[in-house]
Each structure stands twice: as structure tokens, then as C-alpha cells.
Amino acid sequence: MNDVRRVLADEVRAAIAETSPGPVDPAENGDPATAEARRLLARASEHVTPAVPRGAPLEPVKRLAIRALRFLWRNQSTYDTLTLDALTHLTEAVERVRREAERDREAAGRRESVREGRLALLEARSPSTAPSAVPAASSPSAPAFPPGVYALFEERFRGRPADIAAGQRDYLRWLRGLPGPVLDVGCGRGEFLRLLAGAGVAASGVESNPVTAAACRDAGLDVAEGDGFESLARRPNAALGAVTAFQVVEHWDPGSIFRFLREARRTLAPGGLLVLETVNTDSLSALRTFYLDPTHVRPVPAEALRFLVEAAGFVDVVLERRAPLPEAERLEERSDNDRKLNALLFGPQDYALVARVPAAP
């Protein structure tokens, strides 16, 4: 009989444990209200099943009483555990909604800043800042495009700054121990400048769009409004440790690209680094994205860019394919032909080119 009771007791405990919510970490999220809710749930979960602490007065008697009266609290315990489980899921759902609302609020704030900058330009009405006179890329050959409109375009199609920064973080491995500061040409919203600042790398940026440049300065970044070519032309020889340009060269014609490379080569110190990122022309899905931007001039194949970089005097050229598509957006690979089709149709969306100035003899 005692064996039967023991088996039944073990089964009850197992059933209760199965329906009990798992441990909750109150510090899992930084939101105070969510942290407090999780703390209370964690405390409640400790009292679902009646228990007697070890060493308590009359411990054997109390344990026997709990065992004898388990038929009274078994259903209540099950109800309590299920209720706690439901509250835990509800807390997680509320937290997800809060995070999404915070992301939407940040995006709305950026769009509002863009609109305010655009209105300021319209009110200025000066020839130097008139929207129709400002190119969307750092090139004298780029077509005129209203800067406020293009800033809104980037907010809609460029992606969240946090996602852009996550994709650019890997470049930091190249930018250690440089012989000078970094110049980020066409720095946009300043995602890479923030990464460099966080890594303790001295850097500044130049951006031709006055709305975006002003937003960067408001955020405390060292960003000059102007043309990337002119910014390099004003620099003395061997003054920089690295020149970076993310999603910029596709805004230029080949002659402008080569001019930029020669100026970058002149201003970089021996051992200095050139980092370029642009659309991967070997992927047809990437080309679809390329033509989405109305300021793009032409795609730049990787081998063509390598040739121009080497012709400008750089060495140790490295090409890396980047930004692969998620598996859900690619073909299921069951054969070599599937892999070839994936590489052609759904290959990585970008490629990076990294090259160095020859070190001093």
C-alpha cells in the first residue's frame, strides 16, 4: 500500500511540475514595469505547490498532513500553475508590443527630423541650399535631387539604423592600428561613425545631403556637409589612416570612381586602408534592389572595381561577398544546379573591397 501511495505522490508531483511555468529572470528586460511583473510571477511560481522547508518545526507532521490532504489542493495547484503560465505569456506579448512601439517611435522621430530639415531648406531659399541644387551623392556628376525627399527615401528603403550598424560591425576588424584617422565618405545617417566612436577609432564623415548631415551633427557626430571629392582634395598627402565609402561608388560614373580612388590614394598614409561596399552585380536579386534607388548611376562589377583600385596604386586587394539572403528567400538546394541558380539569382546582396596603400620602404 505504501508503494502505491508513493507512486501516486510521484505522479502528482510530476504533473504539477509539467504544468508549472519555468523560472523567470526579472532582469531579462530593461523595462521597469516588465521587470516587476516578471519578478512577481517568479515569486508566485515558488508557492504553487505546498511545501515544508527543511528544518521547520514539526516538519514530519506537516509533510504528512500535506500528503494526506493533497486531494484538496491538487486541482487548485494545477489551476494556479496554468494561470501563472498564461500570465507569463501575456507579459511576454506585452513586452513584444512595447518593443515594436519603441521601434516605430524611433522611426517616426527620424522621419520628423527629416521633414523639419526639408522645411528649413525650403524656407532658406538660398541658391547654395535650394533643394533642386543639391546632389544626392558626393559627386559633381550626380543628378540634382531634393535632399529632403532623398532623406525620406533612405528612411523608407535603407533600413533601420540598428540593422545597418549590425551589418557594418564586421568592418571594425580591419580598422585597428591605423596610421591616421578615418574619413567616411557619403556617411549617410552616421551608422558607421557611431561604430568607430564606440571602438575608440578617430573618424569624421562627409555627406552631400544637407538634411542628413545636419541630423548627424545634431547627434554629436563630426560630419561636414559637402562633396566627398572636395573634402579629399583639401586634405594633405598621407593625412588619413583609412577612407571608407559604403554604398557610394554606384552613384558615380567610372571616371568619377577613378578620380575618387586617386585622391584617396594620395591622402592615405603608407599602410592606410581603403574600404568600399557596393551592390553585388553577380546576384540578379541584388540588381533589382540597385534600380530601386533613383540616384544610382550604374552597377560596378567586383572585378572592374578591383582593376580600378589596383590601377590607382592600391595593393593587397581583398573581395568579400556580404549580406546573404535568408534561407526562406532562396531556392531549396537539392543538386548542383540548385546551388548554381541560387548563386546567380539569390546570391549575397553586396560585396566589400578592402585594399591597402603600400607600406613605406
Helices and strands as residue ranges (DSSP letters): H 2-19, H 32-45, H 59-68, H 70-124, G 131-133, H 147-157, H 161-168, G 169-174, E 182-185, H 191-198, E 203-207, H 210-218, E 223-225, H 228-233, E 240-246, G 249-251, H 254-267, E 268-279, H 284-290, H 302-311, E 315-322, G 327-329, H 336-345, E 350-356
